[in-house]
Amino acid sequence: MALAAALARASTRLLRGGIPPSAASPALSSRSRPFCTLPAAADEPSAPPGAVEEPWEEAEAEILRDVKPVVKLVKDIIHSGRYGDGGFLSPDDEKVIVEKVLAHHPRSEDKIGCGLDAILVDKHPDFRKTRCLFIARTNGDVEDFSYRKCLRAYVKRAYPSHADRFIDKHLGQERPTLFRPRK
């Protein structure tokens, strides 16, 4: 609840009233908010007790339909020419990143800290060739966050029975398929 209130206040201040708090906070009140098409109750088991679990291929296709649009957007934000180093996200892009990515980070409350002022794109301080997303806090501090961690946490909560296999194949450390460069 504190996360939702902090994000709503910061978004409203950042957008100068562009999104009323009543529109922003319900979307952020649940850490299990779906990316695209899932029902809001992600804590429910993937199948009713006694039901036959769906085959891996069907589950994989469903998770990909859910996660791929978010990966595409994040990659576009980070790697396209829309934002230079140190560039703040547009209000629309920021809203999507906050709701569909940052809200699922395993330590989102710690990352936001005293409050979210903005989201920006910049080069990572330790890996200078890598661009990533950063949170600018209301106190002026800036901290990076991993959208991959957010995606992994989302998949684990939304698809518990298939999460490990999907993460190993598509979101793992060794050449994950969702992060391969476009051909």
C-alpha positions as CSV (number, residue, x, y, z in Angstrom):
1,M,0.0,0.0,0.0
2,A,2.9,2.4,0.8
3,L,4.4,1.6,-2.6
4,A,1.1,2.4,-4.4
5,A,0.8,5.7,-2.5
6,A,4.4,6.7,-3.2
7,L,4.2,5.8,-6.9
8,A,0.9,7.6,-7.2
9,R,2.2,10.8,-5.6
10,A,5.4,10.8,-7.6
11,S,3.6,10.1,-10.9
12,T,1.1,12.8,-10.3
13,R,3.8,15.3,-9.3
14,L,6.0,14.3,-12.3
15,L,3.1,14.5,-14.7
16,R,1.8,17.8,-13.1
17,G,-1.7,16.4,-12.7
18,G,-1.7,14.4,-16.0
19,I,-2.7,11.2,-14.1
20,P,-5.0,11.7,-11.1
21,P,-3.9,9.6,-8.1
22,S,-7.2,7.7,-8.3
23,A,-6.2,6.5,-11.8
24,A,-2.6,5.6,-10.9
25,S,-2.8,4.0,-7.5
26,P,-5.3,1.1,-8.2
27,A,-2.9,-0.2,-10.9
28,L,-0.1,-0.2,-8.4
29,S,-1.9,-1.5,-5.4
30,S,-1.2,-5.1,-6.3
31,R,2.3,-6.3,-6.8
32,S,0.9,-9.1,-8.9
33,R,-0.6,-6.8,-11.5
34,P,-0.6,-8.6,-14.9
35,F,1.6,-7.4,-17.7
36,C,-0.9,-7.8,-20.5
37,T,-3.6,-10.4,-20.4
38,L,-3.7,-12.3,-17.1
39,P,-6.5,-12.0,-14.6
40,A,-5.6,-9.9,-11.6
41,A,-5.6,-12.8,-9.1
42,A,-2.1,-14.2,-9.9
43,D,-1.9,-15.9,-6.5
44,E,-4.4,-18.5,-7.6
45,P,-3.0,-21.9,-8.6
46,S,-2.6,-22.3,-12.4
47,A,-5.1,-25.2,-12.5
48,P,-7.9,-26.3,-10.1
49,P,-7.0,-29.1,-7.8
50,G,-7.3,-32.4,-9.6
51,A,-7.2,-30.8,-13.0
52,V,-4.7,-31.9,-15.6
53,E,-1.8,-29.5,-15.8
54,E,-1.6,-27.8,-19.2
55,P,1.3,-29.1,-21.4
56,W,4.5,-27.2,-21.4
57,E,4.2,-25.9,-25.0
58,E,0.8,-24.3,-24.3
59,A,2.0,-22.7,-21.0
60,E,5.2,-21.5,-22.7
61,A,3.2,-19.9,-25.5
62,E,0.8,-18.2,-23.0
63,I,3.7,-16.8,-20.9
64,L,5.5,-15.5,-24.1
65,R,2.3,-13.8,-25.2
66,D,2.1,-12.1,-21.8
67,V,5.8,-11.1,-21.4
68,K,7.1,-10.5,-24.9
69,P,5.3,-7.1,-25.4
70,V,6.9,-5.8,-22.2
71,V,10.3,-7.0,-23.2
72,K,9.9,-5.4,-26.6
73,L,8.9,-2.1,-25.0
74,V,11.8,-2.1,-22.5
75,K,14.3,-3.0,-25.2
76,D,13.0,-0.2,-27.4
77,I,13.2,2.3,-24.6
78,I,16.8,1.3,-23.7
79,H,18.3,0.7,-27.1
80,S,16.4,2.9,-29.5
81,G,17.5,6.5,-30.1
82,R,14.5,7.9,-28.3
83,Y,16.4,8.5,-25.1
84,G,20.0,9.6,-24.8
85,D,22.2,8.8,-21.8
86,G,20.6,10.4,-18.8
87,G,17.3,10.8,-20.6
88,F,14.1,10.9,-18.6
89,L,11.3,8.7,-19.8
90,S,8.1,10.3,-21.3
91,P,5.1,10.2,-18.9
92,D,3.5,7.4,-21.0
93,D,6.7,5.3,-21.0
94,E,7.3,5.9,-17.3
95,K,3.8,4.9,-16.4
96,V,4.1,1.6,-18.3
97,I,7.6,0.9,-16.8
98,V,6.3,1.6,-13.3
99,E,3.2,-0.5,-13.6
100,K,4.4,-3.4,-15.7
101,V,8.0,-3.7,-14.7
102,L,9.1,-1.9,-11.5
103,A,6.0,-3.0,-9.5
104,H,7.2,-6.6,-9.9
105,H,10.8,-6.0,-8.8
106,P,11.5,-8.3,-5.7
107,R,12.8,-5.2,-3.8
108,S,10.7,-2.5,-5.4
109,E,10.0,-0.7,-2.1
110,D,13.8,-0.6,-1.4
111,K,14.5,0.6,-4.9
112,I,11.9,3.4,-4.6
113,G,13.1,4.4,-1.1
114,C,11.8,7.8,-0.1
115,G,9.8,8.2,-3.3
116,L,9.9,8.0,-7.1
117,D,10.6,11.2,-8.9
118,A,11.3,9.8,-12.4
119,I,12.6,6.9,-14.4
120,L,15.6,7.4,-16.7
121,V,17.9,5.6,-19.1
122,D,21.7,5.8,-18.7
123,K,24.8,3.8,-18.9
124,H,25.5,1.5,-16.0
125,P,28.3,2.9,-13.7
126,D,30.1,-0.5,-13.6
127,F,29.4,-1.7,-17.1
128,R,29.9,1.4,-19.2
129,K,28.7,-0.3,-22.5
130,T,25.4,-1.4,-20.9
131,R,22.4,0.9,-20.8
132,C,19.8,0.3,-18.2
133,L,16.9,1.8,-16.3
134,F,17.3,4.0,-13.2
135,I,15.0,5.3,-10.6
136,A,15.4,8.9,-9.6
137,R,14.2,9.4,-6.1
138,T,12.6,12.5,-4.6
139,N,15.7,13.1,-2.5
140,G,17.9,13.2,-5.6
141,D,19.4,9.7,-5.3
142,V,19.6,7.6,-8.4
143,E,19.6,3.8,-8.4
144,D,19.6,1.2,-11.2
145,F,17.1,-1.6,-11.4
146,S,17.0,-4.8,-13.5
147,Y,14.0,-5.2,-15.6
148,R,15.1,-8.9,-16.0
149,K,14.7,-9.4,-12.2
150,C,11.3,-7.8,-12.5
151,L,10.3,-10.2,-15.3
152,R,11.6,-13.2,-13.5
153,A,9.7,-12.3,-10.3
154,Y,6.5,-11.7,-12.3
155,V,6.7,-15.1,-14.1
156,K,7.3,-16.8,-10.7
157,R,4.2,-15.3,-9.2
158,A,1.9,-15.5,-12.2
159,Y,3.0,-18.9,-13.5
160,P,4.4,-20.9,-10.6
161,S,4.0,-24.3,-12.1
162,H,6.0,-23.4,-15.2
163,A,8.2,-20.6,-14.0
164,D,11.4,-22.4,-13.4
165,R,11.4,-24.0,-16.9
166,F,10.4,-20.8,-18.6
167,I,13.0,-18.7,-16.8
168,D,15.8,-21.2,-17.5
169,K,14.9,-21.2,-21.2
170,H,13.9,-17.6,-21.8
171,L,15.1,-15.4,-18.9
172,G,18.1,-17.2,-17.6
173,Q,21.7,-16.0,-17.5
174,E,23.0,-18.0,-20.5
175,R,21.8,-16.5,-23.7
176,P,18.2,-16.0,-22.8
177,T,15.9,-16.2,-25.8
178,L,13.9,-13.1,-25.0
179,F,17.0,-10.9,-24.9
180,R,18.8,-12.0,-28.0
181,P,19.5,-9.2,-30.4
182,R,17.1,-8.7,-33.3
183,K,18.1,-10.2,-36.6
